[in-house]
Amino acid sequence: MLAETVRNKWNQRWREAESAPRPARVLSDYSHLLPKAGEALDLACGLGGNALFLAERGLDTQGWDISEEAVSRLESLAGRLPLKAVVRDVEAVPPEPESFDVIVVSHFLYRPLFGPLAEALRPGGLLFYQTFTEEKTPGGAGPRNPDYLLRPNELLDAFRGLRVLAYREEGTVGDCARGMRNEALLVARR
């Protein structure tokens, strides 16, 4: 019943979304680290900004989301790109071990998936992860529920078995009108 409630919430949100999907900053800023070929996953993809970005670069890409609305819209945007959009409750059915060369997660946090995500990377595979933090500037974006907010350095701790290539989490240090605030990002390699 909970999965159905979540699905309905996201179907409504994506039905009302008007903007074109864009890739997360972690992916666009570090796209130079992407392999030239391989299999990629945009986990909890929403309208698929990350999935489209990956597929446009020639990666065989899957976009998984619990929302039928999001998947339907992504399929219509994909055209002839090497992209398959799938309705999948990733909390109940995580990716299989060693199944992807690239995994991207943005603005989604379900802590029990940390281990399965690291295991789902093939040797040499890359994880691109970006989501909201509990340390926020005044009026900062993102959810308020701590279940969906990263604690300081949590991504580093969660994926310490991977080699960190990039990490950014600026919190509320210094001039909060500048920089990347209210989120953390990680790029790591298995």
C-alpha positions as CSV (number, residue, x, y, z in Angstrom):
1,M,0.0,0.0,0.0
2,L,2.9,2.4,0.8
3,A,4.5,1.8,-2.7
4,E,1.1,2.7,-4.3
5,T,0.8,5.9,-2.3
6,V,4.4,6.8,-3.3
7,R,3.7,5.9,-6.9
8,N,0.5,8.1,-6.9
9,K,2.4,11.0,-5.4
10,W,5.1,10.9,-8.1
11,N,2.7,10.3,-10.9
12,Q,0.9,13.5,-9.9
13,R,4.1,15.5,-9.6
14,W,5.4,14.4,-13.0
15,R,2.0,14.9,-14.7
16,E,2.2,18.6,-13.6
17,A,5.9,19.1,-14.4
18,E,6.4,21.5,-17.3
19,S,10.1,22.0,-17.6
20,A,12.4,19.9,-19.8
21,P,14.5,17.4,-17.9
22,R,18.1,18.4,-17.3
23,P,21.0,16.3,-16.0
24,A,22.2,16.7,-12.4
25,R,25.2,18.9,-11.7
26,V,27.2,15.9,-10.6
27,L,26.8,14.4,-14.0
28,S,27.2,17.5,-16.2
29,D,30.2,18.8,-14.2
30,Y,32.0,15.4,-14.3
31,S,30.9,14.0,-17.6
32,H,34.5,13.9,-18.7
33,L,34.9,10.9,-16.4
34,L,32.2,8.8,-18.3
35,P,33.3,5.8,-20.3
36,K,32.9,5.9,-24.1
37,A,30.7,2.8,-23.9
38,G,28.9,0.6,-21.4
39,E,25.7,0.2,-19.6
40,A,24.3,3.0,-17.4
41,L,21.4,3.3,-15.0
42,D,19.6,6.5,-14.0
43,L,18.0,5.3,-10.7
44,A,14.8,7.0,-9.6
45,C,15.0,8.8,-12.9
46,G,12.0,11.1,-12.8
47,L,11.7,12.7,-16.2
48,G,15.1,11.3,-17.1
49,G,17.4,14.2,-17.5
50,N,20.3,12.0,-16.5
51,A,19.2,9.1,-18.6
52,L,18.9,11.3,-21.7
53,F,22.3,12.8,-21.1
54,L,23.9,9.3,-20.7
55,A,22.2,7.9,-23.8
56,E,23.1,11.0,-25.9
57,R,26.7,10.1,-25.1
58,G,26.3,6.6,-26.5
59,L,25.8,4.6,-23.3
60,D,23.2,1.9,-23.3
61,T,21.0,3.4,-20.6
62,Q,18.1,2.4,-18.4
63,G,16.0,4.8,-16.5
64,W,14.1,3.3,-13.6
65,D,11.3,5.1,-11.7
66,I,8.3,4.1,-9.6
67,S,6.1,6.5,-11.6
68,E,4.4,5.3,-14.7
69,E,3.9,9.0,-15.7
70,A,7.6,9.7,-15.5
71,V,8.5,6.6,-17.5
72,S,5.9,7.3,-20.2
73,R,7.2,10.9,-20.6
74,L,10.8,9.7,-20.7
75,E,10.0,7.1,-23.4
76,S,8.5,9.8,-25.5
77,L,11.6,11.9,-25.2
78,A,14.0,9.1,-25.8
79,G,13.3,8.7,-29.5
80,R,16.0,6.5,-31.1
81,L,18.5,6.9,-28.3
82,P,19.8,3.7,-26.6
83,L,17.5,4.2,-23.7
84,K,15.0,1.9,-22.0
85,A,12.6,3.4,-19.4
86,V,11.3,1.0,-16.8
87,V,8.7,1.2,-14.1
88,R,10.4,-0.2,-11.1
89,D,10.2,0.2,-7.3
90,V,14.0,0.5,-6.7
91,E,13.5,0.2,-2.9
92,A,11.9,-3.2,-3.3
93,V,14.0,-4.4,-6.3
94,P,17.5,-2.9,-6.4
95,P,19.9,-3.4,-9.3
96,E,21.6,-6.8,-9.5
97,P,25.3,-7.0,-8.5
98,E,27.9,-6.0,-11.2
99,S,25.2,-5.0,-13.6
100,F,26.2,-1.5,-14.6
101,D,29.2,0.5,-15.7
102,V,27.6,3.8,-14.6
103,I,24.9,4.5,-12.0
104,V,23.5,8.0,-11.5
105,V,21.3,8.9,-8.5
106,S,20.1,12.5,-8.1
107,H,17.6,13.9,-5.5
108,F,16.7,10.5,-4.2
109,L,17.8,9.0,-0.9
110,Y,17.0,5.6,0.5
111,R,19.9,4.5,2.7
112,P,19.3,0.7,2.5
113,L,20.3,1.0,-1.2
114,F,23.8,2.3,-0.5
115,G,25.3,-1.2,-0.3
116,P,23.4,-2.6,-3.3
117,L,24.4,0.4,-5.4
118,A,28.1,-0.1,-4.8
119,E,27.7,-3.8,-5.5
120,A,25.7,-3.1,-8.7
121,L,28.8,-1.4,-10.2
122,R,31.0,-3.5,-12.4
123,P,34.7,-3.4,-11.6
124,G,35.9,0.1,-12.7
125,G,32.3,1.3,-12.7
126,L,31.3,4.8,-11.7
127,L,28.7,6.1,-9.3
128,F,27.5,9.7,-9.7
129,Y,25.4,10.7,-6.6
130,Q,23.9,14.1,-5.7
131,T,21.1,14.9,-3.2
132,F,20.0,17.2,-0.5
133,T,21.7,17.7,2.9
134,E,20.3,18.5,6.3
135,E,22.7,21.5,6.6
136,K,20.8,24.2,4.7
137,T,21.1,27.9,4.0
138,P,18.1,30.0,4.9
139,G,15.3,29.2,2.4
140,G,17.3,26.3,1.0
141,A,15.6,23.9,-1.4
142,G,14.8,20.3,-0.8
143,P,12.7,18.2,1.6
144,R,12.5,18.9,5.3
145,N,12.1,15.3,6.4
146,P,15.5,14.1,7.8
147,D,14.9,10.7,6.3
148,Y,15.5,12.3,2.9
149,L,18.5,14.5,3.9
150,L,22.1,13.6,4.0
151,R,24.1,14.1,7.3
152,P,27.5,15.8,7.0
153,N,29.9,13.5,5.1
154,E,27.3,10.7,4.9
155,L,28.0,10.0,1.2
156,L,31.7,9.6,2.0
157,D,30.9,7.2,4.8
158,A,28.3,5.2,2.8
159,F,30.6,4.6,-0.2
160,R,34.0,4.3,1.6
161,G,34.6,1.0,-0.2
162,L,34.8,2.9,-3.5
163,R,37.6,5.2,-4.7
164,V,36.4,8.8,-4.4
165,L,37.1,10.9,-7.5
166,A,35.1,14.0,-6.6
167,Y,33.2,15.1,-3.5
168,R,31.5,18.4,-2.8
169,E,29.6,19.5,0.3
170,E,29.9,23.1,1.3
171,G,27.3,23.3,4.0
172,T,27.0,26.8,5.5
173,V,30.7,27.7,5.6
174,G,31.7,31.1,4.2
175,D,29.6,33.2,1.7
176,C,26.4,31.2,1.5
177,A,25.2,33.3,-1.5
178,R,27.9,31.5,-3.6
179,G,28.9,28.0,-4.3
180,M,26.9,24.8,-4.1
181,R,24.7,24.8,-1.1
182,N,22.1,22.5,0.4
183,E,23.4,19.4,-1.5
184,A,26.3,17.0,-1.6
185,L,27.7,15.3,-4.6
186,L,30.0,12.3,-5.0
187,V,31.7,10.6,-8.0
188,A,33.3,7.3,-7.0
189,R,34.8,4.3,-8.8
190,R,34.6,0.7,-7.9
